Amino acid sequence: MLQFMVLSVLKGVGSILFHAEDVKSLFFDLLDRRDQYQNRHNCKQILSTHEMHTLCLLLEVLFSTPDHVNIGFNMFEPLMKALKVDASSPGDSVVVMPCLTVLQNLQPGFFDNLKTDTKEKVVGRLISLVRTESFVVRNAARDALLRINVHSSTLVKFIELISTLGDARGHSKRIKRNEDRDLNVFCNFAEIFGENSVASILVSLLDILFLKKDVKQRSRLLQPLFQILSKLLSDQWVSVIVSQYNDQQDTSSEIPDLSSFVKEVQHLVLLALKDITDTLQSGHHDAMVSSSDVGLLIDCVRSIQDIGTRNHGFSLIASLGKACPQLVSESIVDLFVAIGDAIKQDDSHSQRVLEDLLSVLVPCWLSRTTSIEKLLQIFIKALADVPEHRRLTLMVYLLRTMGKENNLSTVIMHLLHSVVERISHSFSVHHGDDYRLAMSQEWEYGLAVNVLDQFSYKLWFPCLSKLLKNIRVHEKQDLHLMLHLAMRLILFKLQDTELNFELESEEAANSIQGSLGALMEEVILCGVYARDKKRDICTDITKEVRDFANTILKTITGWMRASTYLMGITLLLDHSDNHVKRKTLRILSETARGNSLVQKNQRKARKLKHISGTTIKVDKSSGPYFSKLCLKILELIDRVGDSDTKVKVAAISSLETLAKEYPSDNPVYSNCLATIIDQIGSDEAAVSSALIHTVGSLVNVIGSKALPQLPLIMKNIMLMSHQISCCPSGNYAHGSTRTAAELSNQDITVLLSALTTIEVIVEKLGEFVNPYLKEILDLVVLHPECSTQMHAKLDAKAARVRELLTVKVPVCTF
């Protein structure tokens, strides 16, 4: 008691206290007696409470001194003895208190002055104390390690030593030299860490390595840590490490479960690797991590069953992607396969980890290739096992990461392709046509709808045309089914409440005109494509695709400005495929004829549920576009050497319909008339008949402006008529080239067209018909087909012309 009180008074002098031989002798005596007590628990020389406090006081004075050179003795042995804590007496104050005193007073300055090999042994002893059963000692040892300056080379050495220990008993057959080498390895371990098990030391080391952020040259630990991660994939290495318990612990000690040990070590290694990787700057540390490390990490993540540990692996991959993007991009496909395997994890933390990973890996993917098809295939395949409420969140996040403006249509296409590929194969044999309905009830289709619903119509509406184009261009095996599903989806989205509400605003209607034109073009092209490729395809599918397309066209035409519609039609007439031209001309004619059927209130007509037809109102602002369209049609009519008569007939019919439905003083009609009259003598009866009929419609519209062309019109019509009709007398007697006794249906059609056009000419230009009266009478009186009731229609039309001649043509007086 007296000794303690005296030493307490002299404590302030510091290390000079140990210059006194009595003090030094007392210190070593107390330290040795404590050491003997730990070695033999039946030792009678147990330290009293006062002696234990005296020892703690001297230890405090000794290790509070930064400079130990002037102490007069080597401090290593006292330090190591004080830090020794027997596992069998974790609660004994004689054992614990001196150790605790050293741990609390160990300062960086003192530690820095130690030799390198001494530092390694001190750090090793501190690491072994981190796993002791004494809670107080454990925390104090951890604090001491975090306080002193530890170089990465020390920790690298420890990791490599443990890695070698796991290999030491990896082979049953070995030569004596290898046995001696293994014995040296175990001796080195025992010298540094004492009798602690290898497994417990490894866990303590990794724990400290993660917590200690100020390790000098910490990045040098990356490769040793990856080495441990690699070793953990070897069952043999793990079993050797864990079996050390049998050799180094009492039989009463609990041997850890292999899987639990691997899980804990993987957890710590991944945490430490991520913590170090986060400190690296992008693009400057590729040499510290190799592609094999990334491959190892992928294998590790795919082998991990524990969700939390796997998430740490994903977080590490994300950190590596930020620090070494080029390196990670080399394994990008394998990485996304790994993500696909783990995407089913259903918890908020896993989702945040996955989103962070996607934000890093998607740019890496796009840096290597602009194609995202493989990425989407992997991702969508994985979504099948993901709960419904998470599919949308993950897909939208992926889409935002890739760039929603450029990739929305591609994502929707791949979702549709997924359901078509899966359902069509499973239903094709046993369920007949039921699969068409089944497809729209599958999760991929529902997800596609929900993804579109996440965005404003300003984003998704322009993507509808891109969707159809992607499907049309890619030519996948089940293309018709994809078109069927895509058309169904588009038709559904055209009923979108936001879209229909916004289109009530002129500003909103104007903003989507370009998208409307693009959608009209793609719907027409896909409709033609589906019809053209219908071999071996169920006719019901083709019919439904066509019906969907027609409904879509009627809907969007009702929203179009006339200029948008006319520009779109003109563009389609430039297409190289004649099927497209014919389809476009047919749609143009139907739209024009529907102009007179639509209600006057165009605003109501825009609503899908009220559409019974479509209307395009040509006014002053759209006049130039109308003229361009007519000239484009005229180009198709006037094209020399065009082998597709159907295109010409359709073009002529469309021009006639436009003239009937959009009568005006537009000079383009005069230009059209001047061009087509030269084509009346075509060898194709269908072309000639349509041209003659169209001439009549144009004359009906432009009236007296047709006078300059009237002589040529009458000449060509009469020549054509008399070539196919027998005329017993008059100027055109015996001019017919017909050899058959009766007129063919084509001949009747030509004559009927000629009479109809003459009827219009007499009706509109009766005052100027006198020069052609004789030829007209010759046709309607002398031709037996027109006057002998051989053909009722011809006879009726000729009678009408004769009647008009008496009314409209003035009597000539001489």
ZAVEX-223389 format. One line per 3 residues: number of its first residue (from 1); their letters; for each residue x, y, z of C-alpha. Coordinates in steps of 0.02 Angstrom, whole numbers, plus 50000, padded with zeros to 5 digits. Example, Ala and Ser with C-alpha at 12.3 -4.5 7.8 and 13.67 -1.06 7.14 Angstrom:
<pts>
1> AS> 50615:49775:50390; 50684:49947:50357 $
</pts>
This chain:
<pts>
1> MLQ> 50000:50000:50000; 50141:50118:50047; 50234:50077:49886 $
4> FMV> 50084:50122:49782; 50058:50288:49874; 50241:50338:49853 $
7> LSV> 50244:50291:49670; 50082:50386:49642; 50166:50542:49710 $
10> LKG> 50319:50515:49597; 50214:50474:49443; 50237:50648:49373 $
13> VGS> 50424:50629:49345; 50388:50509:49205; 50515:50383:49140 $
16> ILF> 50651:50448:49258; 50562:50345:49389; 50634:50187:49309 $
19> HAE> 50813:50249:49333; 50794:50193:49512; 50848:50011:49522 $
22> DVK> 50722:49972:49659; 50580:50033:49549; 50644:49937:49399 $
25> SLF> 50666:49780:49505; 50492:49798:49577; 50417:49820:49403 $
28> FDL> 50496:49663:49331; 50456:49562:49486; 50271:49607:49476 $
31> LDR> 50267:49576:49289; 50350:49405:49307; 50233:49352:49448 $
34> RDQ> 50083:49401:49338; 50156:49300:49195; 50186:49150:49307 $
37> YQN> 50009:49164:49371; 49941:49153:49195; 50051:49005:49155 $
40> RHN> 50003:48908:49314; 49838:48950:49395; 49888:48862:49557 $
43> CKQ> 50029:48986:49584; 50034:49040:49767; 50119:49204:49725 $
46> ILS> 49962:49285:49659; 49970:49474:49652; 49875:49565:49786 $
49> THE> 49758:49705:49739; 49885:49836:49792; 50023:49751:49693 $
52> MHT> 49912:49741:49541; 49874:49928:49554; 50061:49962:49576 $
55> LCL> 50099:49863:49418; 49966:49958:49322; 50038:50123:49384 $
58> LLE> 50213:50080:49326; 50147:50020:49158; 50053:50183:49136 $
61> VLF> 50211:50284:49170; 50316:50175:49057; 50204:50176:48904 $
64> STP> 50153:50357:48918; 50332:50401:48874; 50353:50434:48688 $
67> DHV> 50543:50414:48694; 50593:50244:48763; 50777:50259:48720 $
70> NIG> 50824:50330:48890; 50729:50200:48989; 50884:50093:49007 $
73> FNM> 50808:49925:48957; 50721:49843:48808; 50536:49878:48822 $
76> FEP> 50480:49743:48700; 50478:49601:48826; 50379:49698:48959 $
79> LMK> 50259:49758:48826; 50222:49584:48760; 50205:49510:48935 $
82> ALK> 50083:49646:48986; 49978:49618:48829; 49965:49432:48863 $
85> VDA> 49791:49379:48918; 49755:49196:48948; 49595:49139:48865 $
88> SSP> 49548:49041:49021; 49543:49194:49134; 49456:49333:49038 $
91> GDS> 49376:49405:49196; 49527:49395:49314; 49577:49573:49360 $
94> VVV> 49758:49522:49391; 49766:49469:49209; 49653:49599:49132 $
97> MPC> 49697:49763:49219; 49883:49772:49172; 49840:49730:48991 $
100> LTV> 49702:49859:48992; 49822:49990:49060; 49945:49961:48918 $
103> LQN> 49808:49965:48787; 49740:50130:48852; 49911:50213:48862 $
106> LQP> 49990:50148:48702; 50023:50307:48601; 50070:50331:48417 $
109> GFF> 50233:50417:48465; 50290:50268:48568; 50237:50143:48434 $
112> DNL> 50325:50239:48294; 50492:50225:48385; 50485:50036:48388 $
115> KTD> 50582:49928:48264; 50487:49859:48116; 50488:49678:48176 $
118> TKE> 50434:49736:48349; 50292:49836:48273; 50231:49681:48180 $
121> KVV> 50228:49577:48339; 50139:49715:48436; 50008:49733:48301 $
124> GRL> 49990:49545:48296; 49962:49538:48484; 49835:49679:48475 $
127> ISL> 49741:49590:48336; 49735:49431:48440; 49661:49531:48585 $
130> VRT> 49520:49595:48474; 49441:49422:48485; 49466:49394:48671 $
133> ESF> 49315:49354:48778; 49340:49508:48887; 49229:49644:48817 $
136> VVR> 49334:49782:48897; 49499:49714:48831; 49424:49686:48660 $
139> NAA> 49366:49866:48643; 49528:49936:48714; 49631:49832:48591 $
142> RDA> 49525:49893:48446; 49545:50074:48503; 49733:50052:48518 $
145> LLR> 49746:49983:48342; 49645:50126:48275; 49755:50250:48368 $
148> INV> 49929:50193:48316; 50005:50211:48142; 50007:50044:48051 $
151> HSS> 50090:50025:47882; 50003:49923:47746; 50157:49811:47729 $
154> TLV> 50124:49741:47903; 49944:49696:47860; 49996:49626:47690 $
157> KFI> 50119:49513:47777; 49987:49449:47896; 49863:49414:47756 $
160> ELI> 49992:49323:47653; 50044:49221:47806; 49866:49165:47838 $
163> STL> 49840:49127:47653; 49995:49016:47657; 49935:48929:47815 $
166> GDA> 49778:48874:47725; 49883:48795:47590; 50004:48713:47712 $
169> RGH> 49897:48557:47738; 49814:48561:47569; 49899:48403:47506 $
172> SKR> 49910:48235:47591; 50070:48184:47502; 50220:48297:47520 $
175> IKR> 50407:48282:47537; 50498:48319:47698; 50561:48487:47636 $
178> NED> 50383:48546:47615; 50340:48482:47788; 50482:48584:47861 $
181> RDL> 50422:48736:47766; 50246:48715:47832; 50314:48697:48009 $
184> NVF> 50406:48862:47989; 50247:48946:47932; 50153:48888:48086 $
187> CNF> 50297:48943:48198; 50292:49116:48120; 50106:49126:48150 $
190> AEI> 50121:49071:48331; 50263:49195:48360; 50154:49339:48303 $
193> FGE> 49980:49288:48359; 50014:49167:48499; 49904:49014:48520 $
196> NSV> 49750:49094:48441; 49665:49003:48299; 49699:49054:48121 $
199> ASI> 49514:49078:48086; 49487:49198:48231; 49643:49298:48187 $
202> LVS> 49587:49314:48007; 49418:49382:48060; 49500:49504:48184 $
205> LLD> 49624:49562:48053; 49488:49595:47924; 49382:49684:48054 $
208> ILF> 49524:49803:48097; 49574:49824:47917; 49399:49886:47876 $
211> LKK> 49388:50002:48026; 49562:50076:48011; 49550:50206:47873 $
214> DVK> 49722:50285:47901; 49832:50137:47854; 49979:50202:47754 $
217> QRS> 49972:50151:47571; 49806:50063:47602; 49779:50026:47417 $
220> RLL> 49920:49896:47427; 49797:49787:47521; 49686:49762:47369 $
223> QPL> 49779:49614:47294; 49803:49520:47460; 49617:49541:47496 $
226> FQI> 49570:49477:47323; 49685:49330:47360; 49587:49289:47519 $
229> LSK> 49425:49305:47421; 49492:49179:47297; 49543:49060:47436 $
232> LLS> 49368:49064:47508; 49304:48981:47350; 49412:48830:47392 $
235> DQW> 49326:48711:47513; 49493:48630:47550; 49575:48795:47601 $
238> VSV> 49428:48841:47711; 49425:48672:47797; 49612:48684:47835 $
241> IVS> 49592:48857:47911; 49443:48808:48017; 49521:48644:48072 $
244> QYN> 49656:48743:48162; 49533:48749:48307; 49562:48566:48338 $
247> DQQ> 49748:48592:48354; 49754:48759:48444; 49600:48761:48555 $
250> DTS> 49534:48657:48700; 49417:48517:48655; 49282:48617:48741 $
253> SEI> 49303:48760:48618; 49169:48775:48486; 49226:48735:48310 $
256> PDL> 49146:48860:48191; 49031:48802:48053; 49118:48809:47883 $
259> SSF> 48977:48903:47796; 48963:49029:47939; 49150:49060:47934 $
262> VKE> 49151:49086:47746; 49001:49202:47758; 49083:49309:47894 $
265> VQH> 49252:49320:47806; 49174:49358:47636; 49070:49492:47718 $
268> LVL> 49224:49576:47795; 49334:49558:47640; 49201:49635:47528 $
271> LAL> 49175:49779:47650; 49361:49813:47660; 49384:49803:47471 $
274> KDI> 49241:49923:47441; 49305:50044:47573; 49477:50048:47492 $
277> TDT> 49407:50055:47315; 49299:50205:47361; 49458:50303:47396 $
280> LQS> 49529:50272:47222; 49511:50404:47088; 49437:50354:46922 $
283> GHH> 49556:50301:46785; 49719:50302:46885; 49720:50134:46973 $
286> DAM> 49690:50004:46839; 49860:49928:46883; 49802:49890:47060 $
289> VSS> 49655:49786:46999; 49660:49663:46855; 49526:49587:46745 $
292> SDV> 49552:49423:46836; 49502:49511:46998; 49339:49566:46917 $
295> GLL> 49309:49389:46856; 49345:49323:47030; 49222:49446:47104 $
298> IDC> 49088:49392:46982; 49115:49208:47026; 49110:49252:47210 $
301> VRS> 48948:49351:47195; 48864:49212:47099; 48915:49083:47229 $
304> IQD> 48856:49184:47380; 48688:49133:47451; 48673:49263:47587 $
307> IGT> 48579:49416:47523; 48673:49542:47631; 48845:49478:47580 $
310> RNH> 48794:49472:47398; 48739:49653:47410; 48912:49698:47476 $
313> GFS> 48983:49612:47322; 48871:49715:47208; 48920:49874:47299 $
316> LIA> 49103:49830:47273; 49072:49803:47086; 48990:49974:47078 $
319> SLG> 49142:50053:47164; 49259:49964:47044; 49154:50027:46899 $
322> KAC> 49182:50205:46958; 49368:50183:46990; 49412:50069:46843 $
325> PQL> 49271:50084:46714; 49374:50015:46570; 49421:49860:46669 $
328> VSE> 49243:49826:46725; 49175:49851:46549; 49280:49704:46488 $
331> SIV> 49172:49587:46593; 49010:49680:46570; 48909:49536:46498 $
334> DLF> 48957:49418:46639; 48917:49555:46763; 48741:49575:46697 $
337> VAI> 48716:49388:46701; 48765:49393:46885; 48643:49536:46913 $
340> GDA> 48508:49437:46826; 48536:49291:46944; 48516:49403:47096 $
343> IKQ> 48383:49524:47039; 48244:49428:47126; 48299:49491:47299 $
346> DDS> 48146:49577:47369; 48199:49706:47498; 48226:49894:47491 $
349> HSQ> 48413:49886:47528; 48443:49760:47389; 48348:49871:47270 $
352> RVL> 48453:50024:47315; 48612:49923:47293; 48553:49859:47125 $
355> EDL> 48503:50033:47066; 48674:50101:47114; 48755:49957:47021 $
358> LSV> 48651:49988:46866; 48694:50173:46867; 48878:50123:46851 $
361> LVP> 48869:49970:46739; 48749:50035:46606; 48870:50176:46554 $
364> CWL> 49009:50044:46552; 48901:49937:46438; 48862:50081:46322 $
367> SRT> 49046:50130:46316; 49085:49962:46236; 48933:49945:46122 $
370> TSI> 48786:50053:46072; 48674:49898:46065; 48571:49866:46220 $
373> EKL> 48482:49711:46154; 48587:49585:46252; 48572:49690:46409 $
376> LQI> 48383:49697:46395; 48369:49511:46358; 48465:49470:46517 $
379> FIK> 48368:49596:46620; 48194:49549:46560; 48230:49364:46581 $
382> ALA> 48279:49397:46762; 48122:49501:46794; 48013:49346:46774 $
385> DVP> 48060:49295:46952; 48044:49469:47026; 47887:49519:47123 $
388> EHR> 47768:49622:47018; 47783:49781:47122; 47973:49783:47097 $
391> RLT> 47976:49749:46910; 47912:49921:46867; 48034:50009:46984 $
394> LMV> 48184:49914:46917; 48135:49933:46735; 48102:50119:46751 $
397> YLL> 48268:50143:46840; 48360:50047:46704; 48271:50149:46573 $
400> RTM> 48315:50314:46655; 48496:50257:46669; 48505:50210:46485 $
403> GKE> 48414:50368:46431; 48226:50358:46420; 48209:50471:46268 $
406> NNL> 48314:50359:46156; 48275:50188:46227; 48093:50185:46281 $
409> STV> 48033:50109:46118; 48172:49979:46122; 48127:49926:46299 $
412> IMH> 47943:49908:46251; 47989:49807:46097; 48093:49684:46197 $
415> LLH> 47956:49664:46326; 47833:49622:46188; 47957:49505:46105 $
418> SVV> 47980:49415:46270; 47796:49379:46292; 47770:49333:46108 $
421> ERI> 47918:49213:46108; 47863:49129:46269; 47675:49120:46244 $
424> SHS> 47669:49080:46059; 47776:48926:46085; 47681:48861:46235 $
427> FSV> 47508:48889:46157; 47542:48845:45976; 47501:48660:45989 $
430> HHG> 47358:48643:46112; 47269:48809:46125; 47239:48868:45948 $
433> DDY> 47206:49054:45936; 47187:49079:46123; 47366:49138:46137 $
436> RLA> 47323:49306:46057; 47214:49347:46206; 47336:49266:46326 $
439> MSQ> 47479:49377:46268; 47392:49537:46321; 47366:49463:46494 $
442> EWE> 47548:49418:46525; 47661:49517:46644; 47775:49581:46505 $
445> YGL> 47629:49665:46416; 47564:49737:46579; 47739:49799:46622 $
448> AVN> 47754:49882:46451; 47590:49975:46482; 47643:50025:46657 $
451> VLD> 47814:50086:46598; 47730:50199:46471; 47612:50261:46607 $
454> QFS> 47761:50323:46707; 47796:50459:46580; 47702:50603:46502 $
457> YKL> 47627:50580:46330; 47757:50705:46269; 47886:50567:46294 $
460> WFP> 47793:50407:46253; 47688:50465:46106; 47839:50495:45989 $
463> CLS> 47901:50322:46040; 47750:50234:45966; 47811:50257:45788 $
466> KLL> 47987:50205:45841; 47914:50047:45918; 47831:49996:45755 $
469> KNI> 47987:50039:45655; 48096:49935:45771; 47980:49787:45753 $
472> RVH> 47968:49806:45564; 48156:49824:45538; 48213:49685:45654 $
475> EKQ> 48112:49550:45564; 48100:49432:45712; 48027:49259:45692 $
478> DLH> 47858:49301:45769; 47843:49469:45684; 47656:49460:45651 $
481> LML> 47619:49421:45831; 47730:49565:45886; 47639:49683:45768 $
484> HLA> 47474:49617:45834; 47526:49651:46014; 47607:49819:45973 $
487> MRL> 47452:49880:45879; 47343:49827:46026; 47457:49922:46145 $
490> ILF> 47457:50079:46036; 47269:50076:46017; 47253:50062:46206 $
493> KLQ> 47371:50208:46235; 47278:50317:46111; 47135:50314:46236 $
496> DTE> 47250:50387:46370; 47155:50514:46474; 47298:50637:46484 $
499> LNF> 47327:50630:46297; 47146:50658:46250; 47127:50798:46377 $
502> ELE> 47284:50888:46320; 47235:50876:46137; 47088:50989:46174 $
505> SEE> 47222:51124:46183; 47281:51190:46015; 47458:51207:46082 $
508> AAN> 47466:51023:46131; 47388:50969:45966; 47520:51069:45872 $
511> SIQ> 47662:50994:45975; 47628:50815:45921; 47594:50843:45736 $
514> GSL> 47765:50777:45687; 47739:50621:45793; 47567:50595:45717 $
517> GAL> 47640:50599:45543; 47777:50475:45591; 47651:50359:45673 $
520> MEE> 47537:50363:45520; 47684:50317:45410; 47735:50170:45518 $
523> VIL> 47558:50104:45539; 47535:50102:45350; 47705:50022:45321 $
526> CGV> 47673:49888:45453; 47500:49854:45383; 47574:49825:45211 $
529> YAR> 47717:49724:45284; 47599:49610:45380; 47493:49580:45224 $
532> DKK> 47645:49550:45115; 47723:49425:45238; 47565:49328:45277 $
535> RDI> 47627:49159:45217; 47601:49023:45348; 47518:49150:45461 $
538> CTD> 47343:49133:45531; 47227:49242:45427; 47140:49298:45586 $
541> ITK> 47302:49377:45647; 47328:49469:45484; 47148:49528:45486 $
544> EVR> 47160:49589:45665; 47323:49680:45629; 47238:49764:45482 $
547> DFA> 47087:49810:45587; 47196:49880:45725; 47293:49980:45596 $
550> NTI> 47136:50053:45518; 47067:50104:45687; 47232:50185:45734 $
553> LKT> 47236:50280:45569; 47059:50344:45592; 47101:50401:45766 $
556> ITG> 47262:50493:45730; 47196:50567:45567; 47061:50650:45670 $
559> WMR> 47199:50737:45771; 47303:50790:45621; 47316:50959:45542 $
562> AST> 47284:50949:45355; 47464:50999:45319; 47530:50856:45428 $
565> YLM> 47419:50729:45344; 47458:50788:45168; 47646:50790:45201 $
568> GIT> 47639:50614:45271; 47542:50547:45122; 47659:50633:45000 $
571> LLL> 47810:50557:45087; 47735:50382:45079; 47702:50399:44892 $
574> DHS> 47890:50414:44871; 47915:50240:44945; 47998:50113:44832 $
577> DNH> 47870:49977:44870; 47719:49984:44755; 47614:49897:44886 $
580> VKR> 47646:50045:45002; 47597:50167:44866; 47433:50077:44830 $
583> KTL> 47391:50063:45015; 47429:50248:45040; 47323:50300:44892 $
586> RIL> 47179:50192:44953; 47188:50271:45126; 47196:50444:45049 $
589> SET> 47039:50410:44948; 46947:50340:45099; 46995:50490:45203 $
592> ARG> 46940:50610:45067; 46774:50522:45043; 46748:50521:45231 $
595> NSL> 46765:50709:45231; 46582:50732:45193; 46526:50606:45324 $
598> VQK> 46607:50681:45479; 46513:50796:45594; 46550:50979:45576 $
601> NQR> 46613:50992:45753; 46792:50933:45727; 46834:50946:45911 $
604> KAR> 46709:50809:45953; 46770:50706:45808; 46942:50699:45886 $
607> KLK> 46879:50594:46030; 46903:50411:45995; 46731:50356:46049 $
610> HIS> 46645:50478:45931; 46742:50442:45772; 46636:50374:45630 $
613> GTT> 46753:50440:45495; 46897:50561:45477; 46909:50734:45406 $
616> IKV> 47046:50833:45324; 46999:51012:45289; 47104:51092:45152 $
619> DKS> 47113:51279:45176; 47229:51420:45127; 47366:51367:45249 $
622> SGP> 47368:51188:45188; 47345:51232:45003; 47532:51218:44960 $
625> YFS> 47541:51044:45038; 47386:50992:44941; 47466:51052:44780 $
628> KLC> 47625:50951:44816; 47520:50797:44847; 47426:50816:44684 $
631> LKI> 47587:50840:44588; 47659:50684:44670; 47504:50586:44616 $
634> LEL> 47521:50659:44442; 47701:50599:44440; 47641:50422:44472 $
637> IDR> 47514:50436:44330; 47636:50510:44207; 47780:50392:44247 $
640> VGD> 47840:50306:44088; 47880:50122:44094; 47798:50089:44263 $
643> SDT> 47748:49906:44254; 47624:49915:44399; 47459:49963:44319 $
646> KVK> 47373:49950:44488; 47476:50095:44555; 47425:50204:44406 $
649> VAA> 47243:50160:44423; 47247:50195:44610; 47334:50361:44580 $
652> ISS> 47207:50412:44447; 47064:50361:44562; 47138:50461:44706 $
655> LET> 47156:50615:44598; 46975:50600:44545; 46921:50580:44727 $
658> LAK> 47021:50733:44780; 46941:50835:44642; 46767:50781:44697 $
661> EYP> 46795:50804:44884; 46903:50960:44881; 46836:51068:44738 $
664> SDN> 46928:51234:44726; 47010:51354:44605; 47181:51284:44648 $
667> PVY> 47285:51295:44488; 47355:51122:44521; 47195:51047:44449 $
670> SNC> 47227:51133:44282; 47404:51065:44282; 47338:50891:44317 $
673> LAT> 47211:50902:44177; 47341:50960:44051; 47450:50810:44095 $
676> IID> 47328:50667:44103; 47236:50699:43939; 47390:50638:43846 $
679> QIG> 47376:50471:43937; 47197:50436:43883; 47252:50328:43738 $
682> SDE> 47339:50202:43851; 47344:50021:43797; 47276:49975:43968 $
685> AAV> 47088:49988:43963; 47077:50011:44151; 47199:50156:44144 $
688> SSA> 47108:50239:43999; 46938:50220:44081; 47000:50294:44245 $
691> LIH> 47086:50438:44156; 46931:50483:44056; 46827:50479:44214 $
694> TVG> 46953:50589:44306; 46954:50714:44163; 46768:50735:44189 $
697> SLV> 46791:50765:44375; 46927:50894:44344; 46822:50984:44214 $
700> NVI> 46679:50986:44337; 46792:51074:44464; 46887:51200:44356 $
703> GSK> 46745:51238:44233; 46795:51365:44099; 46979:51349:44146 $
706> ALP> 46974:51185:44052; 46935:51271:43885; 47117:51275:43826 $
709> QLP> 47122:51087:43844; 46949:51053:43772; 47001:51017:43591 $
712> LIM> 47127:50885:43646; 47007:50813:43774; 46870:50788:43642 $
715> KNI> 46992:50720:43514; 47065:50588:43630; 46898:50538:43703 $
718> MLM> 46820:50516:43530; 46968:50419:43464; 46964:50302:43612 $
721> SHQ> 46776:50279:43601; 46773:50240:43417; 46917:50118:43431 $
724> ISC> 46812:50003:43534; 46638:50035:43464; 46563:49989:43293 $
727> CPS> 46504:50142:43198; 46409:50107:43035; 46424:50285:42965 $
730> GNY> 46493:50457:43002; 46670:50521:43021; 46724:50371:43125 $
733> AHG> 46643:50234:43021; 46745:50074:43017; 46871:50152:43142 $
736> STR> 46846:50016:43271; 46983:49890:43300; 46865:49772:43390 $
739> TAA> 46837:49601:43314; 46720:49523:43441; 46534:49528:43412 $
742> ELS> 46497:49600:43582; 46583:49728:43691; 46688:49665:43833 $
745> NQD> 46662:49729:44009; 46818:49836:43992; 46752:49913:43831 $
748> ITV> 46587:49953:43913; 46679:50035:44056; 46779:50144:43937 $
751> LLS> 46624:50197:43841; 46530:50231:44002; 46674:50341:44062 $
754> ALT> 46677:50433:43897; 46490:50468:43904; 46503:50524:44085 $
757> TIE> 46643:50646:44045; 46550:50712:43892; 46399:50737:44004 $
760> VIV> 46506:50846:44119; 46579:50943:43974; 46407:50979:43902 $
763> EKL> 46343:51025:44075; 46487:51142:44118; 46547:51202:43947 $
766> GEF> 46389:51187:43841; 46416:51357:43759; 46581:51294:43688 $
769> VNP> 46529:51122:43629; 46465:51172:43454; 46631:51129:43368 $
772> YLK> 46617:50951:43435; 46429:50929:43418; 46439:50819:43264 $
775> EIL> 46563:50698:43346; 46458:50691:43503; 46299:50655:43406 $
778> DLV> 46391:50526:43305; 46433:50436:43469; 46266:50449:43558 $
781> VLH> 46154:50423:43405; 46245:50317:43275; 46335:50195:43390 $
784> PEC> 46219:50050:43417; 46286:50019:43593; 46221:50190:43644 $
787> STQ> 46055:50195:43552; 45981:50022:43531; 45962:49972:43713 $
790> MHA> 46096:49839:43694; 46170:49897:43860; 46055:49980:43984 $
793> KLD> 46188:50086:44070; 46263:50148:43907; 46090:50184:43836 $
796> AKA> 46038:50282:43991; 46197:50385:43994; 46184:50421:43806 $
799> ARV> 46003:50475:43830; 46059:50596:43966; 46190:50671:43850 $
802> REL> 46063:50691:43711; 45946:50778:43832; 46082:50899:43891 $
805> LTV> 46130:50940:43712; 45958:51010:43682; 45965:51114:43839 $
808> KVP> 46145:51171:43861; 46209:51191:43682; 46148:51354:43602 $
811> VCT> 46072:51347:43426; 46190:51408:43290; 46118:51538:43170 $
814> F> 46192:51572:43001 $
</pts>
